[in-house]
Amino acid sequence: MGVNIDTVRQEIIDNFAHHWELNDRGHQREHFEAVFQTGRHISICLGLEEQVKEVNILFAAYFHDFFAWTRVNHHEMAYQYFMTADHPLIVKYFGHAMGSNVSSDRFNVATACRQHRASYKGEFTNQFAELINSADRCFPGDVQALLKRTYDHRLTTHPDISEDERMALCIGHMKDKAGSKGYARYPDLYMRVFADKLKLQMEEIDNL
């Protein structure tokens, strides 16, 4: 019998939602769910359902920014946590952490957390890591939603500046990251599904 994704999602929320309270408003459940839906969409579009477990996409989506209250090394912290945690819920779906003898599913989710950032430049360990890195770019097209997430983050990091100053920072960051000359990485899996829409999104960001 297959895993019920709605049940697993609720289990994650019930067990871990309090850990997200330290994160800024741009790295909460809404973002985690968007990453999950994007990852699932890419998997379906490219016919990867037989190779990629939906429950693994769900856990990677909900844990990749688990420590996003620190923007410096939250990806490494998420990797270490998922590789070593013997939390009952993680054990339920991934088995116990036993040093280097972790399950392949646990390793895949942990590694995807480590390699999810837009600034990641290395080779992906496997296709699942590439999928989650792609999913973290989310569906292209809604520039205002991207701007809102960036603004929510700046509310935390720059609480004492004016709204105009904060918005200028947000627009500058979006252009640097996601504009046509931005540093954000869009892996092959992402481009195979979203290339045309991404081009239009970049143009809209350039014109902000």
C-alpha positions in Angstrom: 0.0 0.0 0.0 1.4 3.4 -1.0 2.1 6.3 1.2 -0.6 8.9 1.6 1.1 12.2 1.0 -1.6 14.3 2.7 -1.1 12.2 5.9 2.7 12.5 5.7 2.5 16.3 5.2 0.3 16.6 8.3 2.7 14.5 10.3 5.6 16.7 9.3 3.6 19.9 10.2 2.5 18.4 13.6 6.0 17.4 14.5 8.2 20.2 13.1 6.2 23.4 12.6 7.5 24.9 15.8 11.0 24.6 14.5 10.2 27.0 11.6 9.2 29.9 14.0 12.7 31.3 13.8 12.7 31.5 10.0 11.7 34.7 8.3 8.3 34.8 6.7 9.6 33.9 3.2 10.8 30.5 4.5 7.7 29.0 6.0 5.2 26.4 5.1 4.0 28.3 2.0 7.4 28.1 0.5 8.0 24.5 1.5 4.7 23.5 -0.2 5.6 25.5 -3.3 8.9 23.6 -3.6 7.1 20.3 -3.2 4.4 21.1 -5.8 7.1 22.3 -8.3 9.2 19.2 -7.7 6.2 16.9 -8.2 5.3 18.8 -11.4 8.7 18.5 -12.9 8.8 14.8 -12.0 5.5 14.1 -13.7 6.3 16.2 -16.8 9.6 14.3 -17.3 8.2 10.9 -16.5 10.3 10.4 -13.4 7.6 8.9 -11.1 9.2 5.4 -11.3 12.6 6.8 -10.3 11.7 9.4 -7.7 9.6 8.8 -4.6 7.0 11.4 -4.0 7.5 11.2 -0.2 11.2 12.0 -0.7 10.2 15.1 -2.6 7.9 16.1 0.2 10.6 15.6 2.9 13.2 17.4 0.9 10.9 20.3 0.3 9.9 20.6 4.0 13.5 20.2 5.3 15.8 22.0 2.8 15.1 25.4 4.6 14.7 23.9 8.1 17.4 26.1 9.4 16.8 29.1 7.2 17.1 31.5 10.2 20.8 31.4 9.2 21.5 32.2 5.5 25.1 31.3 5.9 25.1 27.6 6.2 21.5 26.5 6.6 22.0 24.0 3.7 24.8 22.2 5.6 22.8 22.2 8.8 19.9 20.6 7.0 22.2 18.0 5.5 23.7 17.1 8.8 20.3 17.0 10.6 18.7 14.7 8.1 21.7 12.4 7.9 21.9 12.0 11.7 18.5 12.7 13.3 16.7 9.8 14.9 13.5 11.7 15.3 10.6 9.1 15.3 8.9 10.5 12.2 12.1 10.5 10.1 12.9 7.0 11.4 9.3 5.9 10.4 10.0 6.7 6.7 13.8 6.5 6.4 15.0 4.1 9.1 17.5 4.8 11.8 20.7 6.9 11.2 23.6 4.5 11.5 26.7 6.5 10.8 27.6 6.1 7.1 25.1 3.2 6.7 22.1 5.3 6.2 19.4 4.3 3.7 19.7 5.6 0.2 16.5 7.5 0.6 17.7 9.3 3.7 21.0 10.1 1.9 19.2 11.4 -1.2 17.0 13.8 0.9 19.9 15.0 2.9 22.1 15.6 -0.1 19.3 17.4 -1.9 19.0 19.7 1.1 22.8 20.4 0.9 22.7 21.2 -2.8 19.4 23.1 -3.1 20.7 26.7 -3.1 20.5 28.9 -6.2 24.2 29.7 -5.7 25.3 26.1 -5.7 27.9 25.6 -8.5 29.1 22.1 -8.0 28.0 18.9 -9.8 24.8 17.3 -8.4 25.4 14.1 -6.6 22.4 12.5 -8.3 19.2 13.3 -10.2 17.2 13.8 -7.1 19.5 16.6 -5.9 19.1 18.3 -9.3 15.3 17.9 -9.0 15.1 19.6 -5.6 17.5 22.4 -6.7 15.2 22.9 -9.6 12.1 22.7 -7.4 13.5 25.4 -5.2 13.3 27.9 -8.1 9.5 27.2 -8.0 7.1 27.8 -10.8 8.1 30.7 -13.0 5.8 33.5 -13.9 4.7 35.1 -10.7 7.2 37.9 -10.2 5.0 39.6 -7.6 5.1 36.5 -5.5 8.9 36.4 -5.7 9.0 40.1 -4.8 6.8 39.4 -1.8 9.0 36.6 -0.5 12.1 38.8 -0.9 10.3 41.6 0.9 9.2 39.3 3.8 12.8 38.2 4.2 14.0 41.9 4.3 11.5 42.7 7.0 13.5 40.4 9.2 17.0 41.3 8.1 16.4 45.1 7.7 13.6 46.0 10.1 14.7 49.7 10.7 14.9 51.1 7.2 12.1 52.8 5.3 9.7 50.9 3.0 11.2 52.6 -0.1 14.7 51.6 0.9 13.6 48.0 1.6 11.8 47.7 -1.7 14.9 49.0 -3.5 17.0 46.4 -1.8 14.5 43.7 -2.8 14.4 44.7 -6.4 18.2 44.9 -6.6 18.5 41.4 -5.0 16.0 40.0 -7.4 17.8 41.3 -10.4 21.1 40.1 -9.1 19.7 36.7 -8.4 16.9 35.9 -10.9 17.3 38.4 -13.7 18.7 37.5 -17.1 22.3 38.1 -15.8 21.6 36.8 -12.3 23.5 34.2 -10.4 20.6 31.8 -9.8 21.2 28.3 -11.2 18.5 26.7 -13.3 19.4 23.0 -13.8 18.6 21.1 -17.0 15.6 19.4 -15.4 14.1 22.9 -14.7 14.9 24.2 -18.2 13.3 21.1 -19.9 10.0 22.0 -18.3 10.0 25.8 -17.8 12.5 27.4 -20.3 10.0 29.6 -22.2 8.2 30.8 -19.0 11.5 31.4 -17.3 12.7 33.7 -20.2 9.6 35.8 -19.8 10.1 36.0 -16.0 13.7 37.1 -16.4 12.6 39.9 -18.7 10.0 41.0 -16.3 12.5 41.1 -13.4 15.0 43.0 -15.6 12.3 45.7 -16.1 11.4 46.1 -12.4 
